[in-house]
Amino acid sequence: MGGLCAAINEKIYFFKFKNEMTEKELSSNSDWLLVENEKDDLEILQINFEKLEKNLVEEKEKAVKLEKKSVFLENELKEMNKKIEKINFDNESKFKEIEQNFQKLIEENKKEPEKTTVKAEPQQTQELFTPVSKPQQIITLGDLSFKQDPNDPQKWIITNDGVGSSNIKTHQKTMQVAVNFVGIRNKWKEIEYSKCCDNKCINTNKPVGNCVTGNGFVNIIDDENIEYINCLEGKDGKNVSAYVYAEKTFKKPQNCFKNSLLYYFEIKCKFEGELNNDGKYMSIGLKNSSTNKSIRFSAKYERVFNEKNESFKLDNTSWNSNDIFGCGLVCPPANKLDEYPYVFFIKNGKQIGKAVLLKENFKSYKPYVRLESCSIEANFGNDLDSKPFNYDISKHEIHKEFY
């Protein structure tokens, strides 16, 4: 038994020793694996850190570029604001100068003229004392001239090219109207882009006559009247449409003060032949003097055409003999940088359709008509006291809707 116990104890000791050795080996291997894992994690962290550092540098560079761009744009904006302020200041100064001149002239007008004594025999006194009219006061601004109405010191007249006029009622210190009408003494002058026949029997230099082939064509009777002579019945002739242009243009002002400027003219239609509009044509509009393109209203087709020849249909716009059509051009003040000139059309005193916006730069537009079997009488505003417009230009409001 003693030997058996000894053998058993020896076996137990052997297994304990072997177990301890196994645990030590396992512990050593575990530590090595842990170190290897930590090393891998450290390398990954190092790589990620380098990437983040690189991204940070790139973001800083982007931020510097954005800051430079922001500073540049801010400086550009400041320069633009300075230019706008200068333009506004210049126009404000011009307007103040006009106001001061108006006020000065009004005050001078209030003063009594000095009396002049003339020695004469009693019977000659009546002949020697004759009324002397006071000289007109004139102010010039760019293309426009102002002169005082001799009959009403509170009225001023705007003239263009030295002819034509428009009465502008003002207060003593400030002009209260939003739109000023510019009157031009105008007349029908040119027959262009059309001919009665190959012989050109009727033309600008010979505006009155009959076509030798019997064709119907226009005659410029006087400054305001155009008569259309229909073709002869029973002949081989035909009615030919004709373009007739006014002598003077509507010029874009180089120096426009605070109020918008309005150019306007009207025509009254008269059908030739049958009273219906069959076979008849009438269009009214303005031709760009630089491009020869036109903005017009066609009564026959009931459409407004812009300079690109795009058309816009109007609803319920019939055309009858004795209808009065008008065409106007409005130019905004120079300090209104966000506003553009526009063209509008009138029928029997009321606006038809929307206005046509003029975003392209221009120098002037010329009034014109195109006629076939239709005569017209124009009103260019040469004498508004005796022959006012059918359209009340004093109530014209700046348009907000455009094609």
Secondary structure, 3 states (H helix, E strand, C coil): CHHHHHHHHHHHHHHHHHHHHHHHHHHHHHHHHHHHHHHHHHHHHHHHHHHHHHHHHHHHHHHHHHHHHHHHHHHHHHHHHHHHHHHHHHHHHHHHHHHHHHHHHHHHHHCCCCCCCCCCCHHHHHHHCCCCCCCCCEEEECCEEEEECCCCCCEEEEEECCEEEEEEECCCCCCCCCEEECCCCCCEEEEECCCCCCCCCCCCCCCCCCCCCCCEEEEECCCCEEEEECCCCCCCCCECCEEEEECCCEECCCCCCCCEEEEEEEEEEEECCCCCCCCCEEEEEEEECCCCCEEEEECCCCEEECCCCCEEECCCCCCCCCCEEEEEEEECCCCCCCCCCEEEEEECCEECCCEEECCCCCCEEEEEEEEECEEEEEECCCCCCCCCCCCCHHHCCCCCCEC
